[in-house]
Amino acid sequence: MGTTIFVVVLLLIVVIGGWYLVRSQAEAKRRRLEDAKAEARRWLERLGGQVLNLTGTDAASQQAIADAAERYNAAGSQMEQAQTEEQARLVRQTALEGLYYVKAARTAMGLDPGPPLPEDPERERAGKVTEHRSVDVEGHHYEASPEPTQSTPHYYPGGRVAGRPVPQGWYSEPWWKPALVAGAWGIGSMFLFSAMFSGMAGIASASAWESGYDAGQEDAMESGDMGDGGDMGGDGGDMGGDFGGDFGGDFGGDFGGF
């Protein structure tokens, strides 16, 4: 009888402990989601205030505001469907991208660009257009500029599109959009990138870009910082011997004795 009571009590403790653990984890997850949604909502509301109260005065600022409004609508739709922390973070990311467009529009109109926005490592690594370029590729004319001009009204804040870096700058047209929609770059994209950015400081070469590397990664590869294959190969022999002998002998003997 005593044993039965002990077992029942023990089972109750296990069940109650398990229920409490699951409930605590669920509550912590809910709080993290609410915090992430509150953070995303803050940036979304800030973007909405700018989009609704800002009017472009030229082609560049009007286009940048239109792009910001597109991000605002997208972020609003994402917010309605956000059920996880990752989805809430995506809302924040989309809203921040819209604010980069707002900042570009304000700069184009000669206004105060506003308070600094959170840094994005991907945007930083993608590089920036530092000089005006005008190129023709496959019979089509393209231009890029560090500043808005009548011929370069399309802004991009910089970042990765379909796994490849696109530099921050102003362009004659959004040449990255087909890859953004399709999720993959077209056949002639490397030729366009090469013609437009070849030799520009801080931007990857066409071959590095095609492989998905930015300029910093390319420099590291060329200097050998990312190429420790030799050391790893040499150490592989030691690992093979040590791991094979120690693991086989120690683990086999100890485990067998257990």
SULGI-V468860 format. One record per residue. N is the residue number from 0. PSI is psi as a letter, one per 30 degrees, with the letter a starting at -180 (999 if undefined). Layout:
n = [N/N]
psi = [PSI/PSI]
This chain:
n = [0/1/2/3/4/5/6/7/8/9/10/11/12/13/14/15/16/17/18/19/20/21/22/23/24/25/26/27/28/29/30/31/32/33/34/35/36/37/38/39/40/41/42/43/44/45/46/47/48/49/50/51/52/53/54/55/56/57/58/59/60/61/62/63/64/65/66/67/68/69/70/71/72/73/74/75/76/77/78/79/80/81/82/83/84/85/86/87/88/89/90/91/92/93/94/95/96/97/98/99/100/101/102/103/104/105/106/107/108/109/110/111/112/113/114/115/116/117/118/119/120/121/122/123/124/125/126/127/128/129/130/131/132/133/134/135/136/137/138/139/140/141/142/143/144/145/146/147/148/149/150/151/152/153/154/155/156/157/158/159/160/161/162/163/164/165/166/167/168/169/170/171/172/173/174/175/176/177/178/179/180/181/182/183/184/185/186/187/188/189/190/191/192/193/194/195/196/197/198/199/200/201/202/203/204/205/206/207/208/209/210/211/212/213/214/215/216/217/218/219/220/221/222/223/224/225/226/227/228/229/230/231/232/233/234/235/236/237/238/239/240/241/242/243/244/245/246/247/248/249/250/251/252/253/254/255/256/257]
psi = [e/e/e/e/e/e/e/e/e/e/e/e/e/e/e/e/e/e/e/e/e/e/e/e/e/e/e/e/e/e/e/e/e/e/e/e/e/e/e/e/e/e/e/e/e/e/e/e/e/e/e/f/g/k/k/k/f/l/e/e/e/e/e/e/e/e/e/e/e/e/e/e/e/e/e/e/e/e/e/f/f/j/f/l/e/e/e/e/e/e/e/e/e/e/e/e/e/e/f/e/e/e/e/e/e/e/e/e/g/g/l/k/f/a/l/k/l/k/k/j/e/e/e/e/f/f/l/k/k/f/l/k/k/j/l/k/k/h/g/k/k/k/l/k/k/f/l/k/l/e/f/i/f/j/k/k/f/k/a/k/k/h/g/k/k/j/k/k/a/k/l/f/l/i/f/f/e/e/e/e/e/f/g/l/l/l/e/g/e/e/e/e/e/e/e/e/g/k/f/k/k/g/k/l/l/e/e/e/e/e/f/g/k/a/e/e/e/e/e/e/e/e/f/g/f/g/i/g/e/e/e/e/e/e/f/e/e/e/e/e/e/e/e/e/e/e/e/e/e/e/e/e/e/e/e/e/e/999]
